Amino acid sequence: MMNQPKLSDPYLLVLFSVPYMRNAENQLCVSLAWAKDLIEHTHYIENLTLISYFSDENSPADAVVIENNPKLKNVRFALLPKPRNTLHALQLLPKTISILWKEIDSTTIIHSAVAGWPIPEAWIICPILLFKKRFHFINVESAFWRLPIGQTHGLKRKVKSAVWEYVNRLCVQSADLSTFTQEAYKKSLLGKYQNKGFVIPATWIDAENILAENDLNALIERKKLEITQPIKLVFVGRLVFEKGILLLIKAASELIDAGHQLSLDIYGEGSLLQECADLIEHNQKSESIRLRGTVKYGPDFFKLLHDYDLMVIPSLSDEQPRNVFDAFSQALPVLCSDTAGLLQCVEDQKTGYFFKTGDSAELKAQLIHNIKERSTLLNMSRQCVDYVRNMTHTQMHMKRLKLINQALNDYSNKAK
C-alpha cells in the first residue's frame, strides 16, 4: 500500500478529543478505537509526538497500553491536564499554551482538529502559528457544535454554535491543508478556499475484515433460506439524541403495533440508555426491541452483523458515521436519514435507502417497503461488499499521506 514517501520530519499530533488514561496497573493507555488509528499513523510517520489531555477517569476494560508498546515505538507522548469545564480550561490555558509553544518549537508538521472539548485545539494552535510558521494540517471528522434537527435549542446553545462555526471556519481557512469526511463540511468551512481542502470519508475497516467471496456466497445462500422470517434490524451507535435512537424505537414500536413482522436489536451505550429502556418497556416491546449492550470492535462485532437484514442509521446530525462501512463490509445494506454525511457514502437503492431526516412517517414507510422487498435487500449484499473494498482504514491513511506530501511540497516551494 505504501507508494508515497514516509514523513520523516517531526510531526506533532494534537488531539484533545482522545485523552490518555491509566489502567489499574498505572500504565498509560488509550481507548481501543483510538489506539487502532494511532498505530495506522505510525506506518508512515517516523517521528511522531502525540499531545492530548490526561484523564483521571477509570480506563475501559479494552483500553490499549501505549507505554513500551512495540507498535508505538516511534511515538512520544506529551500529556496536558484535562479541564473539567470551559472555565477550568481557561485557567489552564497559560500552561497549555506553554507546553504547545515548546513542542511546536521542535516540530515541522502540526496536525490538529476543531472538535476538541472544551476549547478546540486549533483555537490555541492557530494564534501560535502567527508567530511560529509551521505547516498546519487540520482534519475535520465531525461538526458536533452544529444544532441537530428536531431538538429545541435555547439562546445560549444557538450563540455557542454560531461562535464555534465562525472560529472553526477561520481556523480551517488558515491551515495549509484540510481534509474532511464529507463535501458539505468542505464547502461550508473552507468558503472561497476550496483548493486547500479534500474529502476523505472516515472508515476504519481493515481488509481482513471484509467478507471474502466464499463467505459472502455462503451468507447470501443462508439468508435466502430465512427470507420468509421477520426482518431483523440493527442499530449500532451511541445512545444520544443526535443518533436518532428514540425516533427509531418509536417507529419500530408503531410498526409492530400495526402488525408488521420485525425485530430491532440496539448495540451501544450513552446518556439515553435508560430513556430507551423506559420507552421500550412503556411500549411493551421488550421481546421485539432489545438493548444488547456493547460489543468489542473486532471479529465478534463483524460476525454479529451477519444475523441482520438491515442496519438503520437515523442520524439527526450531519456527521458521517463510520458504521456505514462496517455494515457494507459484512454485506449488510443500510437505511439512513438523508444527512449530508450519509448521502455521500450510500448509493440509493444500490447499497441502501434514505428517508427524510427526523421524519418518522418516512422512516416507517421505508421500513414497510423493505419488509415487503426482502429479496431486494439480499440482492444489494454483493454491491455493499464491492463498494467497501477500496475503503479500508489503511487506504484512508494512504490517501491522507499523498495529500500531505503534495501540500508539503507546495509549502516548501512557497517558502523558498
Secondary structure in CASP SS format (residue, H / E / C, confidence):
PFRMAT SS
TARGET T0000
AUTHOR 0000-0000-0000
METHOD secondary structure of the structure
MODEL  1
M C 1.00
M C 1.00
N C 1.00
Q C 1.00
P C 1.00
K C 1.00
L E 1.00
S C 1.00
D C 1.00
P C 1.00
Y E 1.00
L E 1.00
L E 1.00
V E 1.00
L C 1.00
F C 1.00
S C 1.00
V C 1.00
P C 1.00
Y E 1.00
M E 1.00
R E 1.00
N C 1.00
A C 1.00
E C 1.00
N C 1.00
Q C 1.00
L E 1.00
C E 1.00
V E 1.00
S C 1.00
L H 1.00
A H 1.00
W H 1.00
A H 1.00
K H 1.00
D H 1.00
L H 1.00
I H 1.00
E H 1.00
H H 1.00
T H 1.00
H C 1.00
Y C 1.00
I E 1.00
E C 1.00
N C 1.00
L E 1.00
T E 1.00
L E 1.00
I E 1.00
S E 1.00
Y E 1.00
F E 1.00
S C 1.00
D C 1.00
E C 1.00
N C 1.00
S C 1.00
P C 1.00
A C 1.00
D C 1.00
A C 1.00
V E 1.00
V E 1.00
I C 1.00
E C 1.00
N C 1.00
N C 1.00
P H 1.00
K H 1.00
L H 1.00
K C 1.00
N C 1.00
V E 1.00
R E 1.00
F E 1.00
A E 1.00
L E 1.00
L E 1.00
P E 1.00
K C 1.00
P C 1.00
R C 1.00
N C 1.00
T H 1.00
L H 1.00
H H 1.00
A H 1.00
L H 1.00
Q H 1.00
L H 1.00
L H 1.00
P H 1.00
K H 1.00
T H 1.00
I H 1.00
S H 1.00
I H 1.00
L H 1.00
W H 1.00
K H 1.00
E H 1.00
I H 1.00
D H 1.00
S C 1.00
T C 1.00
T C 1.00
I E 1.00
I E 1.00
H E 1.00
S E 1.00
A C 1.00
V C 1.00
A C 1.00
G C 1.00
W C 1.00
P C 1.00
I C 1.00
P C 1.00
E H 1.00
A H 1.00
W H 1.00
I H 1.00
I H 1.00
C H 1.00
P H 1.00
I H 1.00
L C 1.00
L C 1.00
F C 1.00
K C 1.00
K C 1.00
R C 1.00
F E 1.00
H E 1.00
F E 1.00
I E 1.00
N E 1.00
V E 1.00
E C 1.00
S C 1.00
A C 1.00
F C 1.00
W C 1.00
R C 1.00
L C 1.00
P C 1.00
I C 1.00
G C 1.00
Q C 1.00
T C 1.00
H C 1.00
G C 1.00
L H 1.00
K H 1.00
R H 1.00
K H 1.00
V H 1.00
K H 1.00
S H 1.00
A H 1.00
V H 1.00
W H 1.00
E H 1.00
Y H 1.00
V H 1.00
N H 1.00
R H 1.00
L H 1.00
C H 1.00
V H 1.00
Q H 1.00
S H 1.00
A C 1.00
D C 1.00
L E 1.00
S E 1.00
T E 1.00
F E 1.00
T C 1.00
Q C 1.00
E H 1.00
A H 1.00
Y H 1.00
K H 1.00
K H 1.00
S H 1.00
L H 1.00
L H 1.00
G C 1.00
K C 1.00
Y C 1.00
Q H 1.00
N H 1.00
K H 1.00
G E 1.00
F E 1.00
V E 1.00
I C 1.00
P C 1.00
A C 1.00
T C 1.00
W C 1.00
I C 1.00
D C 1.00
A H 1.00
E H 1.00
N H 1.00
I C 1.00
L C 1.00
A C 1.00
E H 1.00
N H 1.00
D H 1.00
L H 1.00
N H 1.00
A H 1.00
L H 1.00
I H 1.00
E H 1.00
R H 1.00
K H 1.00
K H 1.00
L H 1.00
E C 1.00
I C 1.00
T C 1.00
Q C 1.00
P C 1.00
I E 1.00
K E 1.00
L E 1.00
V E 1.00
F E 1.00
V E 1.00
G C 1.00
R C 1.00
L C 1.00
V C 1.00
F H 1.00
E H 1.00
K H 1.00
G C 1.00
I H 1.00
L H 1.00
L H 1.00
L H 1.00
I H 1.00
K H 1.00
A H 1.00
A H 1.00
S H 1.00
E H 1.00
L H 1.00
I H 1.00
D H 1.00
A C 1.00
G C 1.00
H C 1.00
Q C 1.00
L E 1.00
S E 1.00
L E 1.00
D E 1.00
I E 1.00
Y E 1.00
G C 1.00
E C 1.00
G C 1.00
S C 1.00
L C 1.00
L H 1.00
Q H 1.00
E H 1.00
C H 1.00
A H 1.00
D H 1.00
L H 1.00
I H 1.00
E H 1.00
H H 1.00
N C 1.00
Q C 1.00
K C 1.00
S C 1.00
E C 1.00
S C 1.00
I E 1.00
R E 1.00
L E 1.00
R C 1.00
G C 1.00
T C 1.00
V C 1.00
K C 1.00
Y C 1.00
G C 1.00
P H 1.00
D H 1.00
F H 1.00
F H 1.00
K H 1.00
L H 1.00
L H 1.00
H H 1.00
D H 1.00
Y C 1.00
D C 1.00
L E 1.00
M E 1.00
V E 1.00
I E 1.00
P C 1.00
S C 1.00
L C 1.00
S C 1.00
D C 1.00
E C 1.00
Q C 1.00
P C 1.00
R C 1.00
N H 1.00
V H 1.00
F H 1.00
D H 1.00
A H 1.00
F H 1.00
S H 1.00
Q C 1.00
A C 1.00
L C 1.00
P C 1.00
V E 1.00
L E 1.00
C E 1.00
S E 1.00
D C 1.00
T C 1.00
A H 1.00
G H 1.00
L H 1.00
L H 1.00
Q H 1.00
C H 1.00
V C 1.00
E C 1.00
D E 1.00
Q C 1.00
K C 1.00
T C 1.00
G E 1.00
Y E 1.00
F E 1.00
F E 1.00
K C 1.00
T C 1.00
G C 1.00
D C 1.00
S H 1.00
A H 1.00
E H 1.00
L H 1.00
K H 1.00
A H 1.00
Q H 1.00
L H 1.00
I H 1.00
H H 1.00
N H 1.00
I H 1.00
K H 1.00
E C 1.00
R H 1.00
S H 1.00
T H 1.00
L H 1.00
L H 1.00
N H 1.00
M H 1.00
S H 1.00
R H 1.00
Q H 1.00
C H 1.00
V H 1.00
D H 1.00
Y H 1.00
V H 1.00
R C 1.00
N C 1.00
M C 1.00
T C 1.00
H H 1.00
T H 1.00
Q H 1.00
M H 1.00
H H 1.00
M H 1.00
K H 1.00
R H 1.00
L H 1.00
K H 1.00
L H 1.00
I H 1.00
N H 1.00
Q H 1.00
A H 1.00
L H 1.00
N H 1.00
D H 1.00
Y H 1.00
S H 1.00
N H 1.00
K H 1.00
A H 1.00
K C 1.00
END
